[in-house]
Amino acid sequence: MAFCIKNYLVKFAPLMQGNSTCSRLGCRLLLIPFLLTLVFARTAQSEQIRFNKTPLENDLQLSYTWKDKSKERHQFSFTLPLSDIKTSHHKRFVPQQVTRYQYIAMQKERNNIDAKDARIEIKRIGQSLQIKVNSRSQQAAKKYQQQLLEAKDNAFEQYLSDNYYSHFSDYLGQQGIKPDHLRYISENQAVLKPFAQAMYLEASESGDMRAFLNLLLSWLQSIPYDDLENRLSSNGAGFSPPLALLSNNRGDCDSKSVLMASVIRALFPQIELVMLYLPNHALLGIAIPLVDDEQGLQIAGEPYVLMEPTGPALMSLNEIASSSQRAIDTGMYSYEIIP
């Protein structure tokens, strides 16, 4: 049994008052906690037998021993540059910091406006900002107010970029933010490529893509699942970027999916990948040829074979949890195509 608790939609509605970008999006951000128990009846459970990390002069050596679905034992070691592991981009989303970004940007914009043309007042009230523009010309007042609102919107986008967040829309169309999974996948491909090449050779000397994916799945599923108690109020802090997941040997469903996508994309830059977001879960799809009676999930006219990296249930390529299947069958998912 595994618990996958997600908090994609972050509550910071007061920041959006007067925000033209979010108005266009119909953006009223809500805290929507979801809790799902994934029950894997009569399914083999993953087993990580051993994990060691050894600091070297400039690298960190990571060593794993685990058993796959057929109880075959695997051992695998690789190194990562310590400098990359110590570089952390992901931070908790803090509404007060967003307000500060916006306030500073609006003050700068106000300084660019001739005081003879308009008197502008910007007030911080809790996590919201109030703007008052007085001018002899109603048209000028409207123009300057729009300039200030655009500066506010741009500051919000800058905060998201600086802290590795992105916009997110769930299957109901509700808008929010989440860690920028696509950016993490893009930026971690280079450092993970040697690992990906070694795992590919470990899986099959003949270069069998499916053998590689199944070995990668069994390895990820054996990594302990991270179900932090504060996830519902963490504002993104529970997400583990790929190198942090490897170093800490823990990760939740979206963290493991991002790591797996990073490894696959490091070797196969052209293959179609998709990240699926269920109400309380995340998994991956890959566009490879279907075999036998496989039923791929059709997205934008392309059939994708699905993969469950989370664990602890050991699930092979094209095998997903019944709860995931129910959510997909009823349309309770959104997705991002991975560039």
N, C-alpha and C positions, 0 to 999 in steps of 0.2 A: 504494500500500500504506500502511496506517495501523495503528499499534499502539495499542490501547486497554487500558491496564493499570489495574485497579481494586483497591482495598484497602478494601472497605466494612466488613469485620468486623475490629474493632480488638482486639488482645490486651490485656486487663487483667483476666484471670480472678481474680488474687489479691484484687482490690478487691471481688469479689462474695462472698467467703466470709462467710457469715452474713447475706447481703443478701436479705431476704424478697421484695423485688420481683423480683429476678432468679431466685430460687428458683421463684416462681410462673411465670415465663416459661420455666423450664428453661434458664436462661441460663448457658452456659459459653462465654465469648467466645473465639474462636479467630482467629488471624491466618491468613487464607486468601487468599493471593495468586493471582490469575488472570492468565493472559497469553493473549491471542488475537490472531492476525494476521488482519486483515480484508482479504481479497484481492478487489479489484474488477476482474475481468478485463474488458478491452475497455470500461472505463467512463471517460468523460471526467473529467479531473482538474481540480480547481478552480485558479483563478489569481487571486491578489490582486496586482494590478499596482502599486498604490501605497497606502501608509497614512501619514498625517501627523496629528500632534496638536500643537495650538498653544495654549499657555496665554494666556488673556485675563485681564481684570481679576478677574472673579469666576467665570469659566467655563473649561472646556476644550473647544476645538473639535476634533472628530475628523472626518477626511476619508478616504474610501475610494474606490478605483477597482478594479473587478474584472470578470471575464467570467463569464457564466452558461453553462448547458449548451449553448446554441445559439451560443456564442461572441459573444453580444451584450455590448457594453461598457457598464458602469454606473458612474456617479459619484454619490456621496452624502455629504453633510456634515451634521453636527448638533452641538449643544453640550450639555454636561452641567455642572451646578453643581460647582465645585471642592470646595465644602464637603462634598458628598455623596461625591465620589470619595475624599476624604481620610479619611472616616469608615469605619474597618475594624472589622467585628465578628468575622470569622472568625479563629480561632486554632487552632494545632495542639493536638490532644488530648494532654494530659500526665497520665498516671496519678498521678504524685506530687501534682499539684494536686488531683485528685479526692480522694485520701487526706486531704489537708489540709482540704478542704471538709468531709469527713465527720468528721474528728477534731474540728474546731472545733464543729460542730453537736452532736456527742455530748457534748462537754464542757459546752456550754450547757445541754443537756438534763439532764445530771448535776447541774448546779448548782440545777436546779429540784426535785430530789429531796431530801427531808429526810435528812440524814446519820444521824439516829437510826433511820430505817427500813431503811437499806441502806448497805452499804459497796461502792462501785463503783470498779473499776480498769479503765482504758482504756489499752492499750499499742499503740504503733505499731511494727510489725515489718516493715521493708521497705515494700512497698506494701499491706500488709494491716493490719487493726486487730483486736485481741483484746479481748473484754469479759469481765470477771468480776464477777458480782453476788452478794454475800453478804447474806442477810437471815434473821431469825428465822423468817419465814414463807416457805414455798416458793412460795405463791401470789403474795406480794408480790415475790419475786425474779423470778418469771416475768413479772409485770406490768412491772417496771422494765426488764428486759432487752428486752421487746417495745418499750417506749417508746424505748429507745436505738437499736434496729434501725430503727424507723420514722424517727427523726431522721437516721440514716445514709442510708436510702433517699431521703428528701426532699432531703438535701444533694447526692446524686448527680444527682437530677433538676434541682436548681438549677444545678449545674455545667453540665449539658447546655444548659439555657436560657441561661445567661450567655454561653456560648461558641458558640451557634448550632449545636448538635448535636441529633440526634433518634435514637430507636430505629429499628432496621432489621431486617427479617427476609428472608432470601434464599429462593430457590425450594425449598430443602431444609428450610426452617423454622429454620435456624440464626440465632440472635439476635446482634445487634451494634449498633453505632452508626455514623452517617454524618453529614456536614453536613446541616443542616436545610433541605433543598431547598425544601420547601413554604413555609417562613417567608421565605426569600430571594425566592421568587416573589411572595409577598404584599406584602413591604415595598418592592419595587423597581418596582411597577406605576406609581405616581404619577410618579416621576422619569423613567420611560421612555415615558410616554404621548405627549409631543410628538414623540419620535422615531418611535413606532409610527404615529401619525397621518400623519407625513410619508412614511414608508415605504409606507403603504397608498395614499396619493395617487400616489406614484411608480410603484407597481405597476399601477394601473388607475384611470382617471378614472371608470369606471362602477361602481367598488366591487366588483370581482371578488375574492371571498375566496381562491379557488385561485391566482389570479395573485399576490396578496399573499403567500401562504404559500410559493409557489415562489421569489419574489424574496428573501424572507427566508431561505429555505433556501440559496440560492446565495450570498448574502452571508455567512452563517455558515460555510458549507463552505469559503469562501475564506480565512477567518481561520486563520492558522497553528495547527496542532495542537500542544498542549503535552504532551510525553511525558517528564516529569521523571524523571531517573534514580533519584531516591530515593522514587518513588511507593510502592513496596511497604512502606517503613518510615516513611512520612510522617505516618501517623495523621491523615489528613484535610487535611494542610497543602497538598497538591497541588490542592485544589479552588479555583477562582477564582470568587468571587461576580460577579454580572452587571457591576457598574461596574468592578471590577478587571479582568475579562476585556476590556472595551472599552478601558480605558486602556492595558493591557499588550499588547493585540492578540494574545493567545494564550489557548487554553483546551482542556481535554480534553472527552470526550464528555458527562459529566454536567454540566460547567460550561456548555457550549453549549446543552444541552437546557434547563437552568434559565433561561438568558438568553432563549431562544426562547419558552418558556412565559410568562415575565414580559412579553414584548412582546405576545404574543397576548392574554393576560389583561388587559393594560392597555386594549385596545380592546374586547374581548368578554368582559365579566365573567360572562356566563351560559353561555357555550359549554363543553361538557364536554371536559376535558383529562385525560390520564393520562400519568404518567411510568413507563416500563418499565425494569426493571433486569434485564439479562441477566447471566450469570456474570462477564462482563468488559467490559460495555458498557452504555450507556444511550441510549434514544431516546424519542420522544414519540408519543402518539396523540391525535387530535382527532375529535370526534363531529360530522362534517358529512355531508350526504347522499352516499351512494355513487353513482357514475356508471358507465355502461357495464358492464363485467364486473368491477368492483372487488370484492375480497373483504376486507371489514373484519375486524379482530380483535374478537371478541366478549368484552367484559368487563362483568360484572354486567348482562348482557342488552342492552348498548349496543354497536353496531358502531363501531369506531374506525378511521380512516384513519391509517396510520403515517407517520412522518417521521424522516429520518436527518440531524440537523444537523451531525454531526461533521466530515465531509470526510476526506481531500481529494477523495474521489470525489464528483462532482456527481450527486446523486440527487434526482429530483423527488418531489412529493407522491405517497404510496402506493408508492414504490420504496425498498426496503431491501436491505442487503447480504445475500448468500446465507448468510453465517454467522449473521446475525441471524435470518433466516427459519428456519434449522435449529434454533436455540435455542428459538424460539417454537413451532415445530411439535412439539418434544419436551417442551414444558412447562417449559423451563429458564428461567423468568423469574418475577419478582414485580413488583408495581406499587403505585403510590400514585395515588389519584384527587386531582387538583389542585383545591382549593376555589375 
